């Protein structure tokens, strides 16, 4: 029989094939269906077996409840089925090792007799009084209150601008002068730490006090650091605990108790240098701040031509405190000549002594200067009064040395401005009989 596809490109099963498949499936399902029918019978059989063996679980439970089989029969009727009338068991006791202050514990186990299975089962624990007496109670001593040390005293104190003239002389002739920075604790037994962090890092420690030597150059750069006190502990007998910032906490045994010694708080400090006010040096002569500086024409001309210096600086006794390192700390200046700003941060005032600057002068004008530079130097402003001094000229001088009426013929006589010895030059315009010259010489008629 040939299959004829109902649809082109598809195939199926004929009816006979489907019927054969159903018959095979029904035959395979017969055991499964029979099992479903027998489920009540299987459950009944399991229940009967459980009731027959229930005495075993009951016996174990009785033992756990403390029933001693050597004294009393365990069970006579547990379920509907009878257990052995004389089911007995033996109990084995094993005592744990006695310990001070602990109760005596005994582990029980039981072995049943005349049972289908002779087996040992745990029987529980017996807890009784301990055989080793408990020592008397000793309450711990209360802890000691921690002791925190006080911060040391600093000399000079933080924020001090150290006067430059108070520094001590150095060992070498060209070395900067020195300052001894001291940190003093409240008790001589405390360990004092003194540490500078800038401009150089150094640490000194000592019982009762610590010293650090600073020079003038360091102070001019601003000295910063810390100081604190610690308990002077012994690593052989005491316990040291290092804190996060390097300070030490000590744990000391005292009479069975621990005493905690906390370090003091770290005291930050900063120190600078007071160099005073600047001076005005004119031709090597130093004028302190507040003084009047007289200037005549000869001096102004000498300064303007560079033969004499007029600069802002510091006194010689200040400069020598820095030894050979004065050039490394010398400050610059912001200065004004009257109402006109200065043009040199080095403090050279030559521009106001030149002809273009001299026309700005009045009889008295103020020179002010403020230093700036290293952070450790206090900027104090210096002021001076520049006083213009008049130069008195001598009478005009005749070019010829003298006039002789018997020999000189009538005519003209020449006169010139007087010579100023301070500058070795003739200054002024001569005037004769009300006639003033426009130059430094004049010719007038002479009648013998």
Secondary structure, DSSP 4 states (H G I P E B T S, - for coil): -----SSTT-----HHHHHHHHHHHHHHHHHHHHHHHHHHHHHHHHHHHHHHTHHHHHHHHHHHTT--TTTS-S-SBSSSSBPPTT--EEEEEEEPPP-TTS-EEEEEEEEESSSSS--EEEEEEEEE--SSPPPPP-PPPPPPPPEEPPPPEEESPTT-EEEGGGSBP-SSTTSPPEEEEEEE-SSTTSEEEEEEEESS-EEEEEESEEEEEEEHHHHHT-EEEEEEEE----TTTSEEEE-TTS-EEEEEEETTEEEEEEPPPPEEEEEEEE----EEEETTEEE-TT-EEEE-HHHHHHHHTTSS-EEEE--HHHHGGGGGGHHHHPPEEEEEETTEE-S-TT-B-GGGGSHHHHTT--SEEEEEEEEE--TTB---EEEEEEEEPPPPPPPPEESSS---TTTPPSEEEEEEPPEETTTTEE-S--EETTEE-SSSEEEEEE--
